[in-house]
C-alpha cells in the first residue's frame, strides 16, 4: 500500500472504530431489537403522559441519538474509501474491511458480531470496487451521485448480513429472549391497564401474568420472534439507508472529491 492509501485507510478505520464504540455504549444489540416494539408502547405512550408533543418526541428518541450518530460515522467511514477509490485500482477496501471486521468482533464479542464483521468487509470491498464503476456511468453530479449510489449498494449488503445476524442471534437464544419479551410485555400491559378504574392492582397484575404465560397468541408470537425481529431490523435499517445514510455519504464523497486530485 502507498502512503496515501494508509492515510485514508487510517481515517476510515478511525471513524469506523468510533462508530462501533458509540453503538456499544448505546446498548445496541439483538436484545434491544427484540424489545423495540414493547419500547414503543411503554415509552411512547405510558411514559410520556402529560408531556407536550415535542417533549414526548425528544424523550422517545433519546436512546437512539447515539445509535444514529454511530450509523452516520459508519457511512462516513465507507464514504472515505469510496471517494478515495474513484479512478484508483487499489486494495484499500480489502485492507480496511479486514481490520474493521476484526474490530467489530472484538467490540461486540457475540454471534451477531461475526455477521457484523462479514458485513463490514462486504461493505468496504463493495465501496472500493463499485465507486469507479458508478463514477464512469454517471455524467451529472458525478461526485455526489456516484458516492451516494456506491454507499447505498454497500450498506444494502451490510444490512443483509446484519439482519441475518439478528435472526440467528435471536434463534440461538430464543428461550432467553422469550423471557425478556414476556417480562417487558407484562410491564407494558400493566402500565396501560392500571388506568382502568375499579380494578384492584393485585388482581390486574395476576391476570396479566396469567394471560401472557398461557395465551396461545403470545406463544405463537414468541415462536416467530426471530423472524419478526429480523424483519423489524430490516425495515429500520433500509429506511435509514435510503433516506439519510446514502445522502450523507454522497455529501462526504462530494466534499472529498474537491480535496483529492484525480
Secondary structure, DSSP 8 states (H G I E B T S, - for coil): --HHHHHHHHHHHHHHHHHHHHHHHTT-SHHHHHTHHHHHHIIIIITTTT--HHHHHHHHHGGGHHHHHHHHHHHHHHHHHHHHTTT---SHHHHHHHHHHHHHHHHH-SHHHHHHHHHHHHHHHHHHHHHHHHHHH--SSHHHHHHHHHHHHHHHHHHHHHHHHHHHHHHHTHHHHHHHHHHHHHHHHHHHHTTSTT--HHHHHHHHHHHHHH-HHHHHHHHTHHHHHHHHHHHHHHHHIIIIIHHHHHHHHHHHHTTS--
